[in-house]
Amino acid sequence: MASHGNPTSFAATVFNYLIAGRGTAGLSALEAGLDRTSDPKVLTSDFAPSMWDDPDYDWVFKTTPQVHGNGRVVSHPPGKQLGGSSAINFDDWTHASRHDIDDSGEHGNSGWSWDELFPYFLKPETYAPPPPSTSAHVDITIILPSLHGTTGPIQDSFPPFYDNVYKAWEPIYKKLGLGPTGNPKGGRAAGAYMTLFTIEPKNASKIYARTAYWKPNAGRESLVVLTGAFATRVVFAREEGMLVAPGVIFTVDGETYTASASREVMLCAGALQLPQPLGTLRNWRSKFAPVTRHRGAV
Ligand SMILES: Cc1cc2nc3c(=O)[nH]c(=O)nc-3n(C[C@H](O)[C@H](O)[C@H](O)COP(=O)(O)OP(=O)(O)OC[C@H]3O[C@@H](n4cnc5c(N)ncnc54)[C@H](O)[C@@H]3O)c2cc1C
């Protein structure tokens, strides 16, 4: 039975794949935050801002005072709970423009082109066409069903109701010449347009990584999540002269444990925190260079 585990049994198990950070990218994992899937603040889409700057839900990161921003300190709230930032984000379901994706490929990342990635944009999505009430307020002419997925675990929909601001902003931008210049889902995401939201159309609850990917797999015995577990360091070792990562050191309630993996260690702790458990990588590299293979993919 998939479970939230306990630190002692978690540390005694050798996992095939060990993932630190159970946010949008991770799955079976050590997660520093808690499981808040029955919390109305998480499940009610518009309540997201009520979680920001609250250390129970978010890491409460702040910038330094911004010299060119009149000394202002700006909040950056990455999610701290099962589902990570997808649990506290705005629910917009959209993606970048074709030229942004193609640029990544042109900078030497093979396989990164719009045409190669487009099928994967559709894979997670189950699209709900807009109800008639939406068509009265939103320009739906830019929506082409063929550019949407229909079988994925992420349900997305348009809200059935619009307040006056929502009704007004799209026409205003169009009037200013700042409307969409092509199809946002077809590779032209510039200009003002209404996105779909990752909201279940039947009951208007938020769909996020925890509900879409963990819940349907919760019965799998091989899937274990340990919440409240902070990964402090990837364990590096030498194996036949090569650098490998056989595990991760983590803490729960001030106690330190080591989790083990036979195949891969993956860090999915988000863009800002991912480097932290790698603190010792540079030392290990200099000790065991050249690094030709990582057992742990980091
Ligand atoms: C306020 C906000 C609004 C956003 N709005 C949108 C939107 O509307 N649409 C959209 O597409 N995108 C939006 N985004 C961006 C999107 O949510 C993120 O890009 C995406 O969730 C990042 O996924 P991730 O897996 O890389 O990281 P995260 O989802 O942040 O997951 C990282 C996880 O790792 C955990 N973690 C961190 N350090 C450790 C550690 N040392 N040990 C154990 N666990 C750790 C964290 O608690 C977290 O659960 C928004 C983001 C934010 C913050």
Ligand as a Chemical Component Dictionary entry (heavy atoms), coordinates in Angstrom:
data_LIG
# 
_chem_comp.id                   LIG 
_chem_comp.type                 NON-POLYMER 
_chem_comp.pdbx_formal_charge   0 
_chem_comp.three_letter_code    LIG 
# 
loop_
_chem_comp_atom.comp_id 
_chem_comp_atom.atom_id 
_chem_comp_atom.alt_atom_id 
_chem_comp_atom.type_symbol 
_chem_comp_atom.charge 
_chem_comp_atom.model_Cartn_x 
_chem_comp_atom.model_Cartn_y 
_chem_comp_atom.model_Cartn_z 
_chem_comp_atom.pdbx_ordinal 
LIG C1  C1  C 0 2.827  31.812 -6.675  1  
LIG C2  C2  C 0 3.036  30.992 -7.930  2  
LIG C3  C3  C 0 2.093  31.056 -8.957  3  
LIG C4  C4  C 0 2.302  30.296 -10.115 4  
LIG N1  N1  N 0 1.309  30.274 -11.088 5  
LIG C5  C5  C 0 1.419  29.392 -12.128 6  
LIG C6  C6  C 0 0.337  29.194 -13.038 7  
LIG O1  O1  O 0 -0.736 29.780 -12.889 8  
LIG N2  N2  N 0 0.515  28.323 -14.071 9  
LIG C7  C7  C 0 1.681  27.625 -14.236 10 
LIG O2  O2  O 0 1.796  26.825 -15.188 11 
LIG N3  N3  N 0 2.721  27.770 -13.379 12 
LIG C8  C8  C 0 2.605  28.606 -12.314 13 
LIG N4  N4  N 0 3.622  28.716 -11.407 14 
LIG C9  C9  C 0 4.839  27.935 -11.646 15 
LIG C10 C10 C 0 4.692  26.439 -11.356 16 
LIG O3  O3  O 0 3.832  26.197 -10.253 17 
LIG C11 C11 C 0 6.107  25.886 -11.076 18 
LIG O4  O4  O 0 6.924  26.183 -12.192 19 
LIG C12 C12 C 0 6.136  24.381 -10.855 20 
LIG O5  O5  O 0 5.213  24.016 -9.854  21 
LIG C13 C13 C 0 7.562  23.981 -10.446 22 
LIG O6  O6  O 0 7.598  22.583 -10.267 23 
LIG P1  P1  P 0 8.845  21.880 -9.536  24 
LIG O7  O7  O 0 8.519  20.436 -9.403  25 
LIG O8  O8  O 0 10.087 22.286 -10.251 26 
LIG O9  O9  O 0 8.941  22.572 -8.096  27 
LIG P2  P2  P 0 7.842  22.626 -6.950  28 
LIG O10 O10 O 0 6.481  22.321 -7.484  29 
LIG O11 O11 O 0 8.030  23.926 -6.240  30 
LIG O12 O12 O 0 8.236  21.403 -6.001  31 
LIG C14 C14 C 0 9.377  21.384 -5.210  32 
LIG C15 C15 C 0 9.042  20.564 -3.969  33 
LIG O13 O13 O 0 10.264 20.217 -3.301  34 
LIG C16 C16 C 0 10.080 20.398 -1.905  35 
LIG N5  N5  N 0 11.414 20.627 -1.343  36 
LIG C17 C17 C 0 12.228 21.706 -1.505  37 
LIG N6  N6  N 0 13.413 21.506 -0.892  38 
LIG C18 C18 C 0 13.339 20.265 -0.330  39 
LIG C19 C19 C 0 14.254 19.477 0.430   40 
LIG N7  N7  N 0 15.498 19.914 0.702   41 
LIG N8  N8  N 0 13.848 18.256 0.869   42 
LIG C20 C20 C 0 12.608 17.774 0.573   43 
LIG N9  N9  N 0 11.703 18.478 -0.153  44 
LIG C21 C21 C 0 12.074 19.701 -0.603  45 
LIG C22 C22 C 0 9.142  21.584 -1.778  46 
LIG O14 O14 O 0 8.502  21.599 -0.509  47 
LIG C23 C23 C 0 8.195  21.335 -2.954  48 
LIG O15 O15 O 0 7.102  20.528 -2.579  49 
LIG C24 C24 C 0 3.462  29.492 -10.257 50 
LIG C25 C25 C 0 4.400  29.435 -9.220  51 
LIG C26 C26 C 0 4.198  30.165 -8.059  52 
LIG C27 C27 C 0 5.224  30.056 -6.940  53 
# 
loop_
_chem_comp_bond.comp_id 
_chem_comp_bond.atom_id_1 
_chem_comp_bond.atom_id_2 
_chem_comp_bond.value_order 
_chem_comp_bond.pdbx_ordinal 
LIG C1  C2  SING 1  
LIG C2  C3  SING 2  
LIG C2  C26 DOUB 3  
LIG C3  C4  DOUB 4  
LIG C4  N1  SING 5  
LIG C4  C24 SING 6  
LIG N1  C5  DOUB 7  
LIG C5  C6  SING 8  
LIG C5  C8  SING 9  
LIG C6  O1  DOUB 10 
LIG C6  N2  SING 11 
LIG N2  C7  SING 12 
LIG C7  O2  DOUB 13 
LIG C7  N3  SING 14 
LIG N3  C8  DOUB 15 
LIG C8  N4  SING 16 
LIG N4  C9  SING 17 
LIG N4  C24 SING 18 
LIG C9  C10 SING 19 
LIG C10 O3  SING 20 
LIG C10 C11 SING 21 
LIG C11 O4  SING 22 
LIG C11 C12 SING 23 
LIG C12 O5  SING 24 
LIG C12 C13 SING 25 
LIG C13 O6  SING 26 
LIG O6  P1  SING 27 
LIG P1  O7  DOUB 28 
LIG P1  O8  SING 29 
LIG P1  O9  SING 30 
LIG O9  P2  SING 31 
LIG P2  O10 DOUB 32 
LIG P2  O11 SING 33 
LIG P2  O12 SING 34 
LIG O12 C14 SING 35 
LIG C14 C15 SING 36 
LIG C15 O13 SING 37 
LIG C15 C23 SING 38 
LIG O13 C16 SING 39 
LIG C16 N5  SING 40 
LIG C16 C22 SING 41 
LIG N5  C17 SING 42 
LIG N5  C21 SING 43 
LIG C17 N6  DOUB 44 
LIG N6  C18 SING 45 
LIG C18 C19 SING 46 
LIG C18 C21 DOUB 47 
LIG C19 N7  SING 48 
LIG C19 N8  DOUB 49 
LIG N8  C20 SING 50 
LIG C20 N9  DOUB 51 
LIG N9  C21 SING 52 
LIG C22 O14 SING 53 
LIG C22 C23 SING 54 
LIG C23 O15 SING 55 
LIG C24 C25 DOUB 56 
LIG C25 C26 SING 57 
LIG C26 C27 SING 58 
# 
